[in-house]
Amino acid sequence: MSNAQSETSVEALFKPFTSSNLSVANRIVMAPMTRGYSPNGVPGEDVAAYYRRRAQNGVGLIVTEGTLINHPAAGASPNWPNFHGEAALNGWSNVVKEVHEAGGKIVPQLWHIGLTRKAGSQPNPEALSVGPSGLDLSGEKITQPLTENEIADLIAAYAQAAADAARIGFDGIELHGAHGYLIDQFFWGRTNHRTDQYGGDIAARTRFAAEIVKASRRAVGADFPIVLRFSQWKADNYDAKLVESPGELSQFLTPLVDAGVDVFHSSTRRYWEPEFGDSNLNLAGWTKKLTGKPTITVGSVGLDNEFRSSSGDIAKPADLNSLIERLENGEFDLVAVGRALLADPEWAAKIRNNRGDELSNFDISSTKTLY
Ligand SMILES: Cc1cc2nc3c(=O)[nH]c(=O)nc-3n(C[C@H](O)[C@H](O)[C@H](O)COP(=O)(O)O)c2cc1C
């Protein structure tokens, strides 16, 4: 690792980033990772210390684990953090304080899992799971479609979370529009069969997200960064496609830009993969090219195999040479790091100080503690 890395300077990763309303000390972002260490939905001191540890070791921007908007069927575990209620918001406020003291920035990832939620899940087993057309990710009908009134309530719940994020001192928000959860269930043709204004072609299917962005914007003002995470892949289907071409990607992104997204977080499992033929650009590269907005890339940064790969739950450190080349070329602006930052909270500092040979393997069992 260290020998391979020393051929390429890592300086580009440590240059400050500034855009119209977001500035970050360097290009390294902690990817959102659900951990399940918030009993009764309340993030405690251990969660604050976990995020602080990454900030003090050189992560510029932290995206928190998915944290649930105020809706009874948003989540499926009593240990996932809420983003509503006094106790949970006080917990988050403490997380923000710790991260800021350590010199980092932090945004919460606002989450609703839609119809990936199994009926009867905790903490609200009586609540009915919801989704745009009542279809799960395999396209099977399991409940009634959301009504327009219910959709309006969900949009209001996201906007309330955005307002609370601003009020308690976060540096922005990230909307979780990826991986087959609620917002993505609206985006994706397999799960959105609606014939009203929330369904139709790929541009029409962005309406739910666009209305969340606009309502959030009204709640937080022009200067508060709104990041949208999206993906082609779904939690149970790595080959799924939201869009098949740059033209379709553009139809998807344009209404979201118009609604006021500041930064796109284009989620892939391997950052080096070209998204479409004819070009080496990855999904974040295409997103930046088509929108002119800053983008975050993600997927196996610093590791030799991908998230939930078939080859097991262990990944070894890998060099960053092609990542840095792409960053220097301006393909994307920021780089999110997931598992490598679970394996080693000092990942960013070690990369910066040419201590890559001290990095350990990622082992899925390391998710069993909150260090
Ligand atoms: C333990 C774990 C939990 C995750 N939870 C979330 C989540 O809450 N929200 C999300 O958008 N992605 C989640 N992801 C995906 C990561 O954000 C990231 O996209 C993925 O791990 C690929 O990056 P990596 O190869 O650097 O790990 C999770 C990944 C892991 C390993």
Ligand as a Chemical Component Dictionary entry (heavy atoms), coordinates in Angstrom:
data_LIG
# 
_chem_comp.id                   LIG 
_chem_comp.type                 NON-POLYMER 
_chem_comp.pdbx_formal_charge   0 
_chem_comp.three_letter_code    LIG 
# 
loop_
_chem_comp_atom.comp_id 
_chem_comp_atom.atom_id 
_chem_comp_atom.alt_atom_id 
_chem_comp_atom.type_symbol 
_chem_comp_atom.charge 
_chem_comp_atom.model_Cartn_x 
_chem_comp_atom.model_Cartn_y 
_chem_comp_atom.model_Cartn_z 
_chem_comp_atom.pdbx_ordinal 
LIG C1  C1  C 0 -22.131 -0.762 7.619  1  
LIG C2  C2  C 0 -22.641 0.061  6.465  2  
LIG C3  C3  C 0 -23.807 0.812  6.598  3  
LIG C4  C4  C 0 -24.287 1.621  5.538  4  
LIG N1  N1  N 0 -25.386 2.422  5.728  5  
LIG C5  C5  C 0 -25.724 3.348  4.787  6  
LIG C6  C6  C 0 -26.693 4.367  5.050  7  
LIG O1  O1  O 0 -27.251 4.495  6.144  8  
LIG N2  N2  N 0 -26.977 5.241  4.055  9  
LIG C7  C7  C 0 -26.382 5.177  2.819  10 
LIG O2  O2  O 0 -26.686 5.992  1.945  11 
LIG N3  N3  N 0 -25.432 4.239  2.561  12 
LIG C8  C8  C 0 -25.071 3.358  3.517  13 
LIG N4  N4  N 0 -24.030 2.475  3.281  14 
LIG C9  C9  C 0 -23.293 2.558  2.002  15 
LIG C10 C10 C 0 -22.049 3.470  2.175  16 
LIG O3  O3  O 0 -22.416 4.805  2.406  17 
LIG C11 C11 C 0 -21.158 3.423  0.932  18 
LIG O4  O4  O 0 -21.868 3.947  -0.152 19 
LIG C12 C12 C 0 -20.689 2.012  0.608  20 
LIG O5  O5  O 0 -20.202 1.364  1.757  21 
LIG C13 C13 C 0 -19.582 2.045  -0.447 22 
LIG O6  O6  O 0 -18.473 2.781  0.038  23 
LIG P1  P1  P 0 -17.132 1.995  0.550  24 
LIG O7  O7  O 0 -16.784 1.049  -0.545 25 
LIG O8  O8  O 0 -16.134 3.094  0.752  26 
LIG O9  O9  O 0 -17.503 1.278  1.816  27 
LIG C14 C14 C 0 -23.580 1.647  4.310  28 
LIG C15 C15 C 0 -22.409 0.877  4.184  29 
LIG C16 C16 C 0 -21.928 0.106  5.235  30 
LIG C17 C17 C 0 -20.641 -0.666 5.051  31 
# 
loop_
_chem_comp_bond.comp_id 
_chem_comp_bond.atom_id_1 
_chem_comp_bond.atom_id_2 
_chem_comp_bond.value_order 
_chem_comp_bond.pdbx_ordinal 
LIG C1  C2  SING 1  
LIG C2  C3  SING 2  
LIG C2  C16 DOUB 3  
LIG C3  C4  DOUB 4  
LIG C4  N1  SING 5  
LIG C4  C14 SING 6  
LIG N1  C5  DOUB 7  
LIG C5  C6  SING 8  
LIG C5  C8  SING 9  
LIG C6  O1  DOUB 10 
LIG C6  N2  SING 11 
LIG N2  C7  SING 12 
LIG C7  O2  DOUB 13 
LIG C7  N3  SING 14 
LIG N3  C8  DOUB 15 
LIG C8  N4  SING 16 
LIG N4  C9  SING 17 
LIG N4  C14 SING 18 
LIG C9  C10 SING 19 
LIG C10 O3  SING 20 
LIG C10 C11 SING 21 
LIG C11 O4  SING 22 
LIG C11 C12 SING 23 
LIG C12 O5  SING 24 
LIG C12 C13 SING 25 
LIG C13 O6  SING 26 
LIG O6  P1  SING 27 
LIG P1  O7  DOUB 28 
LIG P1  O8  SING 29 
LIG P1  O9  SING 30 
LIG C14 C15 DOUB 31 
LIG C15 C16 SING 32 
LIG C16 C17 SING 33 
# 
